[in-house]
């Protein structure tokens, strides 16, 4: 028999309202006791007595045994979740930044207090990738996990490549539809998928990686010339987070725009949809597809976690506890398309093995090899508007420094 959940909900925005919509009319043996909001003046369709601006009114309520945290502020979310776990309450969260930045401590709190923190809704919306990494792939040797983890940036790129829409117009549409975060740079700058990648990597490889150690380059500097180049080569540009084993003990992570070919699963993942490719030693390549943004898709993932808590489900972090000897590294060279204005950019990034170069007064690019370490060291340079960089899909893993191979070839080595 499932136990009755008495829920304290923090946040009643797009996802919070989506969750409430889904719960209505279903007999799920749960009850939302109180909802914490920021703006008490905002008109709402529910009974005003259900809402509060006092977090402690929920956290100190002994009747409430489950906290659902769905707010934007990562620092405030961490305080809420930490107090809830310490108080013996189970938690469901969709705050990817909060989870990615504090995962080691959150796992320790769960173990110390015998409680559970679930967060399927924090990674790829409606796609159940965390549960699959935790359960289905728990004994699998994973070569890599990558995909489209951000519905907002993918919506923008879809409109640009499929409808010739201008970047600014596409961004405004994404915001109007509720796909984009409050601050759009979190999406288009690759921060949102970076946090999601850090969480996925913890379950795929047992590595708790500080998000600051993961390179994220976004699409905010995308120009008409970059789009034209991609179309001439029959590519689409997608913002792709990647975690990949490059040797028996080394894992690399990064978020970069990528030229995607028509035979890639990700080529036809459009609009607010997400897609995740998992390459496993035994199960081979598998692909997960679903909506990655919006109140109802993310709300459905949150509800799945809530339902699992009725049966005392918790993540076991099996690969983390295995102490498998894997380490996170930036010791890899990747091949990139680099559009730039000043020649010193090539020197600062130490671009090598240039196989293609083009230069005219208003447009310069090279295709060559650059180290991930160099890109991490020059993040501020990469944010300048006259620079755009995209992964071509090829790289050299520096353990041996002997060859440049395609991603697909590395996966089967």
ZAMARGU-4260 file (C-alpha; in steps of 0.2 Angstrom, whole numbers, plus 5000, padded with zeros to 4 digits):
<rodrens>
0) 5000/5000/5000 | 5006/5018/4996 | 5007/5030/5010 | 4997/5047/5010 | 5008/5061/5005
5) 5005/5078/5013 | 5013/5091/5002 | 5021/5108/5004 | 5023/5116/4987 | 5036/5130/4985
10) 5033/5140/4969 | 5017/5141/4958 | 5024/5147/4942 | 5023/5138/4925 | 5029/5121/4932
15) 5019/5123/4949 | 5003/5126/4940 | 5006/5112/4927 | 5009/5100/4942 | 4993/5106/4950
20) 4983/5104/4934 | 4989/5086/4932 | 4985/5082/4950 | 4967/5088/4948 | 4954/5075/4946
25) 4966/5060/4950 | 4965/5049/4965 | 4984/5049/4969 | 4983/5047/4988 | 4991/5064/4990
30) 4986/5082/4996 | 4994/5099/4993 | 4992/5107/5011 | 5001/5123/5007 | 5009/5133/4993
35) 5023/5146/4996 | 5023/5160/4984 | 5033/5176/4982 | 5020/5189/4977 | 5004/5188/4988
40) 4996/5202/4977 | 4995/5191/4962 | 4977/5185/4958 | 4976/5166/4958 | 4961/5154/4954
45) 4964/5144/4970 | 4958/5148/4988 | 4969/5162/4995 | 4970/5152/5011 | 4981/5139/5002
50) 4995/5151/4999 | 5008/5158/5011 | 5024/5169/5009 | 5031/5162/5025 | 5043/5147/5021
55) 5043/5141/5039 | 5024/5139/5039 | 5027/5125/5028 | 5044/5118/5034 | 5039/5118/5052
60) 5022/5110/5049 | 5023/5092/5056 | 5008/5087/5045 | 5018/5090/5029 | 5029/5075/5025
65) 5034/5080/5008 | 5041/5096/5000 | 5040/5100/4982 | 5052/5114/4977 | 5049/5123/4961
70) 5057/5140/4962 | 5070/5149/4952 | 5081/5155/4965 | 5095/5142/4968 | 5101/5149/4984
75) 5084/5150/4992 | 5080/5133/4985 | 5095/5125/4993 | 5090/5133/5010 | 5073/5126/5008
80) 5078/5108/5003 | 5092/5107/5016 | 5080/5112/5030 | 5067/5100/5024 | 5079/5085/5023
85) 5087/5089/5040 | 5069/5089/5047 | 5065/5072/5040 | 5054/5077/5025 | 5056/5069/5008
90) 5059/5082/4994 | 5056/5083/4975 | 5064/5097/4966 | 5066/5103/4948 | 5080/5116/4952
95) 5094/5110/4941 | 5107/5124/4947 | 5104/5120/4965 | 5105/5102/4963 | 5121/5102/4952
100) 5130/5114/4963 | 5126/5105/4980 | 5124/5087/4975 | 5138/5080/4986 | 5130/5088/5002
105) 5113/5084/4997 | 5117/5065/4995 | 5126/5066/5012 | 5110/5074/5020 | 5099/5060/5012
110) 5110/5046/5020 | 5112/5055/5037 | 5093/5058/5039 | 5086/5043/5030 | 5076/5053/5018
115) 5075/5055/4999 | 5078/5069/4986 | 5071/5065/4969 | 5073/5077/4954 | 5068/5069/4937
120) 5060/5085/4932 | 5077/5095/4934 | 5084/5086/4919 | 5076/5085/4901 | 5058/5089/4906
125) 5047/5074/4903 | 5061/5062/4898 | 5064/5049/4912 | 5083/5049/4910 | 5089/5050/4928
130) 5078/5035/4933 | 5085/5025/4918 | 5103/5030/4922 | 5100/5025/4940 | 5091/5009/4937
135) 5092/5002/4919 | 5110/5007/4917 | 5116/5004/4935 | 5128/4990/4929 | 5132/4996/4912
140) 5148/5003/4906 | 5143/5019/4897 | 5154/5026/4883 | 5144/5042/4883 | 5129/5052/4886
145) 5124/5068/4875 | 5109/5076/4868 | 5098/5091/4868 | 5094/5096/4886 | 5087/5113/4884
150) 5070/5116/4875 | 5072/5135/4874 | 5088/5135/4865 | 5082/5121/4854 | 5066/5130/4850
155) 5076/5145/4844 | 5088/5135/4833 | 5073/5126/4826 | 5064/5142/4821 | 5081/5149/4814
160) 5085/5134/4803 | 5067/5128/4798 | 5058/5145/4796 | 5073/5157/4793 | 5067/5167/4808
165) 5079/5180/4816 | 5087/5175/4832 | 5079/5189/4842 | 5061/5185/4836 | 5063/5167/4840
170) 5070/5171/4858 | 5055/5182/4861 | 5043/5168/4855 | 5052/5155/4867 | 5049/5167/4881
175) 5031/5171/4877 | 5028/5152/4877 | 5036/5149/4894 | 5050/5139/4888 | 5064/5151/4892
180) 5070/5155/4910 | 5068/5172/4918 | 5085/5176/4912 | 5087/5170/4894 | 5106/5168/4895
185) 5104/5153/4907 | 5097/5144/4892 | 5105/5152/4876 | 5122/5153/4886 | 5122/5135/4889
190) 5121/5136/4908 | 5105/5127/4910 | 5111/5112/4900 | 5127/5112/4910 | 5118/5110/4926
195) 5108/5096/4919 | 5124/5088/4912 | 5132/5088/4929 | 5117/5079/4937 | 5116/5066/4923
200) 5135/5063/4924 | 5133/5059/4943 | 5121/5045/4939 | 5130/5039/4923 | 5148/5039/4930
205) 5147/5042/4949 | 5156/5058/4947 | 5150/5074/4957 | 5157/5088/4946 | 5157/5106/4951
210) 5148/5114/4937 | 5161/5128/4936 | 5173/5114/4929 | 5162/5111/4915 | 5164/5122/4899
215) 5148/5129/4893 | 5147/5139/4877 | 5130/5145/4870 | 5122/5151/4855 | 5119/5169/4859
220) 5133/5174/4847 | 5126/5165/4832 | 5127/5175/4816 | 5120/5174/4799 | 5137/5168/4792
225) 5137/5154/4804 | 5120/5149/4799 | 5124/5150/4781 | 5139/5139/4783 | 5130/5126/4792
230) 5116/5126/4779 | 5128/5125/4765 | 5136/5109/4773 | 5118/5102/4776 | 5121/5103/4794
235) 5110/5110/4808 | 5117/5118/4824 | 5111/5111/4840 | 5117/5115/4858 | 5124/5098/4864
240) 5130/5094/4882 | 5141/5079/4882 | 5149/5067/4895 | 5161/5055/4887 | 5174/5042/4893
245) 5190/5045/4883 | 5200/5031/4892 | 5196/5018/4904 | 5197/5030/4919 | 5194/5048/4911
250) 5178/5057/4908 | 5176/5073/4899 | 5161/5085/4900 | 5157/5101/4890 | 5142/5110/4882
255) 5145/5117/4865 | 5135/5121/4849 | 5138/5107/4837 | 5136/5104/4818 | 5123/5089/4817
260) 5122/5078/4802 | 5106/5072/4795 | 5109/5054/4801 | 5111/5060/4819 | 5096/5056/4830
265) 5097/5074/4836 | 5095/5081/4818 | 5076/5080/4819 | 5073/5085/4837 | 5065/5101/4835
270) 5056/5115/4845 | 5054/5112/4864 | 5058/5094/4862 | 5074/5086/4870 | 5083/5071/4865
275) 5096/5060/4875 | 5108/5048/4867 | 5116/5035/4878 | 5130/5024/4871 | 5132/5009/4882
280) 5145/4994/4880 | 5131/4981/4880 | 5115/4989/4876 | 5123/4999/4862 | 5116/5016/4857
285) 5099/5021/4863 | 5089/5037/4861 | 5076/5045/4872 | 5064/5058/4865 | 5051/5070/4873
290) 5046/5087/4878 | 5059/5096/4888 | 5050/5112/4892 | 5033/5118/4898 | 5022/5116/4913
295) 5014/5100/4909 | 5029/5090/4903 | 5040/5095/4917 | 5025/5094/4929 | 5023/5076/4924
300) 5041/5072/4928 | 5038/5080/4945 | 5023/5070/4948 | 5032/5054/4944 | 5044/5058/4958
305) 5030/5062/4970 | 5022/5046/4966 | 5038/5036/4968 | 5039/5043/4986 | 5023/5035/4991
310) 5033/5019/4990 | 5049/5026/4998 | 5059/5026/4982 | 5076/5034/4983 | 5091/5036/4972
315) 5105/5024/4977 | 5119/5033/4968 | 5126/5015/4964 | 5141/5021/4953 | 5146/5034/4965
320) 5147/5022/4980 | 5157/5009/4969 | 5172/5020/4969 | 5176/5015/4951 | 5192/5026/4950
325) 5185/5037/4936 | 5191/5055/4936 | 5185/5071/4927 | 5197/5078/4915 | 5199/5092/4902
330) 5214/5084/4894 | 5206/5082/4877 | 5207/5091/4860 | 5192/5094/4850 | 5190/5099/4832
335) 5180/5116/4831 | 5173/5128/4818 | 5179/5145/4825 | 5172/5162/4818 | 5182/5176/4824
340) 5188/5194/4820 | 5205/5196/4827 | 5220/5185/4823 | 5225/5185/4841 | 5210/5174/4845
345) 5219/5160/4836 | 5234/5162/4846 | 5225/5164/4863 | 5216/5148/4860 | 5231/5139/4853
350) 5221/5133/4838 | 5231/5119/4829 | 5230/5107/4814 | 5219/5120/4804 | 5211/5110/4790
355) 5200/5124/4783 | 5202/5143/4783 | 5191/5157/4776 | 5194/5176/4777 | 5185/5191/4770
360) 5183/5208/4778 | 5166/5204/4787 | 5169/5185/4790 | 5183/5174/4795 | 5183/5156/4801
365) 5194/5141/4803 | 5192/5123/4807 | 5205/5116/4818 | 5209/5108/4834 | 5209/5116/4851
370) 5211/5109/4869 | 5196/5109/4881 | 5208/5115/4894 | 5212/5131/4883 | 5193/5134/4880
375) 5190/5133/4899 | 5204/5145/4902 | 5197/5158/4889 | 5179/5158/4894 | 5178/5177/4894
380) 5185/5178/4877 | 5173/5165/4870 | 5158/5176/4876 | 5164/5191/4865 | 5151/5194/4851
385) 5163/5193/4837 | 5167/5175/4841 | 5156/5159/4838 | 5162/5141/4841 | 5154/5125/4837
390) 5160/5107/4839 | 5162/5098/4822 | 5160/5080/4830 | 5178/5075/4829 | 5192/5076/4843
395) 5208/5068/4848 | 5209/5061/4866 | 5226/5066/4873 | 5230/5050/4883 | 5239/5044/4868
400) 5239/5060/4857 | 5240/5049/4841 | 5224/5051/4831 | 5209/5062/4827 | 5194/5051/4825
405) 5175/5054/4824 | 5164/5053/4840 | 5156/5037/4833 | 5173/5029/4831 | 5178/5033/4849
410) 5162/5026/4855 | 5166/5009/4848 | 5184/5009/4853
</rodrens>
